[in-house]
Amino acid sequence: MENIDIQSLIKLRRELHAHPEIAGEEEQTAKRIIKYINTYKPDKIITGLGGYGVAAIFKGQKLGKRVLIRAELDALPIAETNTDIDYISVNVNKSHKCGHDGHMAMVAGLAQIYAQNRPQYGEVILLFQPAEEIGKGAKAVCEDSKFKEIHPDYAFSLHNIPRTEMGKILCRSRSFSSSVESISIKFTGKTSHAAEPEYACSSGEVIAPILNWIYALDRPEASSPSFNRIAITNISSGAENSYGTTAGSGELNLTLRARTPQKLDALKKELKNKIYQEVNDYNHKWGFTENSKLLVEIKDSIEPFKANINDPEMVELVKKSAKLNKLEYTNLDVPFPWGEDFGYFTNLPGVKAVMFGLGSGIETPVLHDPAYNFPDELIPIGISMFTKMINNLKHE
């Protein structure tokens, strides 16, 4: 591999870490990336892709396929607890707790590679995608008219995986991550004095059995092929500190996960049926009329993540790259339970895509933990993996 200035990438990674921006606010992050990439003179930089997205184009020496390597711009709304580092987040309640700062440094490192020697064939696109954490950035990028100029034949991405040996490569054909979707359920009722709850139209009496049903669901372990999960992310009923008032309206926020889009749709349908059943039973039990009954509004497709569907041929390319880099490779038995917005790229027609995992250390805190910090020693490993994959692509 060509000489890489790893120290400049570590400096970039830590600068990005210290100045995190959440989804939809990545303006300064994009500017930092553009400034760094421009140093290595790409053939073109496209900005404003699907928001603050950035794409750097490096044209090959000969005609060939176009390959896109993706990193994520956004951070998380989490207060950092890493007080032992001198590049702690300066932005209150915002931090890089998923490793996107490290992913950006890896992909930016490819700019160093192609500044020294342009790709042999086709084009290499270094894409820095916005709004990954809310499942909207990839779709926004792909629906942007400027995306036509970088629509790939191949698309690659990785994600660091804590609690896994440093540098270990994880991958599998077909589903690599789960389908995920969040749902908001809003109940509109009527309050009463707490001494006379019989006069209320209360969301609490409906939320309780719904929660019991969720807790009682058969939810196989993450290692099971039939894995599914409903996570309760927020519950509210009534007003804060209103101890003298029976709750009227309320809200329930949930996140659903399943291995495939089809299984996710089935789980969502089952949940909706349960909600409507409980509301109807409650209204019937208390004899509420059309004008007085408890109402429910369900909003779905919030922060949707398509399952990452890895192309089998590209998985073999990951295996080959791992072997060339003398890295241990493990074929996953089942997909990861989390969602990842790169799934939108893996589902694009005509695109051969793959996402793989890169172990970030047994002792590394889990993703989204307030103490998580991306290990800098992964940066050259990620660069080398992507470089070997690009070099071994078929361009017929």
N, C-alpha and C positions, 0 to 999 in steps of 0.2 A: 504493500500500500504506500502511496506517495507520502511524503513528509507532511505531517499534520501538526499545526500549532495547537496542541491540546490546552495549553495554558490560556490562550485567548478564548477558547470555548468554555473552559471552566469559569473564566471571568464573565463571559456572556451569560452563562447559566445562573450564576449568583446574582448578577444584576437583574435578570428577569425574576429571580426568586424574591429579591428585595422589593420589587415594584409590581406585584401581582394585580391583575385586573380580571374581574369576573365576566361571564358571558355577556356580550353586547356592549362592553365597555373597553375593549382591548386596543384602543387607539394608540396609546403610548407604547404598548408591547409591540404592535405592528411597526411603529416608527423605529424602535430599537432593532428589530429584525431587518428592516429595509436598510438601515445604516450599516449593519454588519455585512449583509449579503452584498451590498454595492461595492464593498472593498474588493470583492472577488470577481467583479465585472461580468455578471451574467449577460446573456444576449438580450434579455428583456425582463423587466419586473412588472407584473400586473398587480395593482392594488385595488382595494375596495371590493374584493370578491365576497359576495354574500354578507356584507358588513365590513369588517376590518381585515378580511382575508388577504393574504399575500402569496403570490406565486412567482418564483424565479425560474426562468427558462434557460437551460444550457443546451445548445444545439450540438448534435453529434457531427463527426467528421464524414459520415456516410449516411445515406437514407436508411431508415429503419423504423421500428416501433417507438411509440411514446410511452414512457414509464413515469408514473407519478408517485412520489414519496411524501407521505403526509405526516405533519406534526400538528399539535393543538396549541392555540394561543391562550386560552382562558384558564383562570385559576378558580378557586372555590371560596364561598362566603364562610370561611372558617378562621377563627382567631388562632394564630400560630403560638405554639408553646416552646419552640426551639430557642430558648434564651441563651444557649451556649454557642451560637454562631454569630459572626459579625456581619452577616447579610440577612438578618431577620426582616420579615415584611415590615415596611414602613406604612402600609395601608391598613387601617384599622379593620379588623374582622374579615380580612381577605388574605389568602395565602395559597401557595402552590403545594397542595397536599395530594396530588394525583401524579406528580412527576412530569407535568407538561413542560416545565422549565427545562428538564433534562432531555425530553423528546425534541424540543426546539433546538437545543444545542447540538444534538446528533445530526439532525437534518441540515442545520446550518454548516456543520462540518463537511458535508458533501460539497458545499460550495467551494471549500478549499481544494478538494480533490479535483473538481472540474475546472477550476481556475488554472491548475497546473497542466492538465490534459483533458480536453473536451471528451465527452463520451465517444466511443468508437462508432456507435450507430444511433440513429433516431434522435430523440430528445429526452432529456431528464428534467422533470418538473419538480421543484421543491415547493410543496404547498404547506402553508401555515394557516390552518383552518380556525375560524372563530366559533364560539358558542358550542363546543363539543359537549360540555357538561349538562346542557339542557336539551340535547338531542335535536337541535334545530340548525346547527351550522353547516353540516354537510349538505343538507337539502338546499339551504340558501345558496351555497357555493355552486352546486350543480344546476340550479335554476337561474343563476346569473348569466346574462347574455355573454359575458366575457369568458365563461367557462368553455365555450365552443373552441377557443384557441388552445386550450390545454386538455381537452377531453382525452383521456388516456386509453391505451390498449392494455396496459398493465397498471395496477395500483398496489403499493405496499405500505404497510404501517406496522408498528410494534407497540407493545405496552409493557412497562416494567411490572414485574410481579414480585411483591414482597413475600417473605417467608418461604422463599425458594432460593436454592444455591446461586450465588453470584455468577452471572454469565451463562447460566443454563438456559437452553432454548426450548420453548414449549410451543407445540402447534398440533393441529389436527385438520383433516379434511372435512368439508362441509361446515356445520355450525361450530364456530369457535367461541362465540359469546351468546348470551340469551336475548330474546325479544323482551323488551321492557316498555311499559306504558303506565302513566299515572292518571288517576281519576279523582275528580272533585265531586262530592255529593252534597248538595245544599238542601236543607229542609226548612220550609217556611211554616211556622205554626203560630200559636197565640199564647201569651203568658197568663198567669193567674197568681193570686196570693199563694205563698208557699204552704199556708194552712189549708188551702182549698185546691189541691192539684187536680181534682176532678173537673174543674172548670177550665183547665188549660188544654191546649192542643200542643202536646209536648214532643219535641224531637228526641228527647232523652229516652222515651219509652220505645222508640224505634231503633235508635243507635245501639242500645244495649244488646238486643238479640242479634243484630247484624254482627257486632263484635264477637259475640259468643260463637256464631256460625263460622267466622273467619278463624278463630282460635281452634275450632274443632275440625277444620279442614284437614284431610290427609295430605300433608306436605312432605313429600319424600326429601331425603337429604340431597345436598347439592351434587353428590356423586352419583345420584340415581338418574337414569335416562328419562324417567317420567317426572323429573323435578318441576315443581311450580311453587310459587310463593306469593302471598299477599302481605305486604308490609303496611302497617298503620303509621302514617307519617304526621298526622295532625287530627286532633279531635276537639271540637268546641260545641258547647250547648249552653245557651243563655248568656247573660252578661257577667263580666268579672265582678266579684264581691257582691252579687245580688242575692244574698242569702234569704231574703224574704220573698223572693219571686220564683215561681216554678218556670223552668226554661221553656221557651217557645221555639224559636228557630235554632238551628244548629248546622254544623258542617263536619264532614268526615273526608279526609284526604288519604288516598291509598296509592301504593305502587304495586303493580302486578308484574310477575316475571314467569317466563316459561321458555322451554328449549327452542320452540319454533313459533312463527307467526300464527300458524293454525291452532296450536295449543294455547297460545295467549288469547286468541279470539274466543276459544271455547271457555276459558276461565273467566273472561270478561262477561260473556253471555250469562254464565252461571251466577256470577255476582250480581249483575243487573236484575236478573229474575228474582233473586233473593231480596234485594232492596225493594222492588215494586211489590212483592208479596207481603213483606212486613208492613209497608205503608198502607196497603189496601186492607190488610187484616186489622190494623190499628184503627183506621177510619171506620170500618164496619163494626168493630167491637164497641166503640163509643157513640155510634150512630151519628157521626158527623155528616153534614150535608155538603153539597157542592160548594157552597159559599163559606163553610167553616172548617173544611177538612185540612189535614196536614198535606202540604204539597212537597214534591221532591223534584229537583233538577239535577241531572247527571251530565257532567261535562267530561268527556274522555279525550284521548289522543293528546294529553298533556305530556310534554317531554318524552316523545316516543323514540325508542331506539330499535332499529331493525337488527335482527340477528346477523352477526358477521358470518357470511357463507364463503368459506375458503375454497378456492379452486384447487382440485387435487394435484394438477400439474405444478401449480405455484407452491404447494406444500412440499413437493419433492425438491423444488428449488431452495426452499428454506433449509431442508435437510442437507442438501449439497453444500450450501453456504456454511452451515454449522460445522460440517466435516472439514471443509477447507480452512476454517478458522480454529480448528481443533477444540471445538466447544461441545459439551455434552448435549445431546438432543433427546427429548422425551415426547412421545406421542400421547396426547391427552386421551383418556377414555371417554370423557364427557366434556361438553362446553363449560366455560366459566359461567357463574350465575349472574354476573353483572352485564350491563348493556354498554355498548360503545358505538359512537356515532359513525365510525368508519364503516359500519354495516351498510350505510346508504351507498357507499362506493362499491362494496362487494355485490350489491344487488343491481348495479347499473348494467343494462344489456350490452353485451359485447366486450365487457371489461373482465379480464382475468385478474383477480385480486386475492390478496392474502394478508392476514394479520397474524403475527406471532408474539409470543410472550418472551420476555427476557428477565431471568431471575435477578432480583436486586438485593438478595442477601437474606439469610435465615433470621437475622436479628433486626432487620428493617421493619419499622412499624407498618401496619397495614395501610392501604390506600384510604385517604380521607381522615386519617388519624391526625389530630392537631400536632403531634410530634414527628410526623413523617418528613423526611428530607431525602431528595433524590441523591443517590451515590454518584459522585463525579467519575469514579472509575468505570462506570458503564458507558461513558460517552464514546471512547474509541471502539468498544465492542459493537455498539449499535452502528457506527459508521462503517466498520469493516463488514458487518453482516449485509448491510444494504449494498455496499460496493460489490461484494462478491455476487450477490443476487443479480444486480444490474449487468455485471460483466458476463454472466452465464445465461442471459436471456436469449431466446431464439428470435431472429429478426427476419425469417423468411416471409 
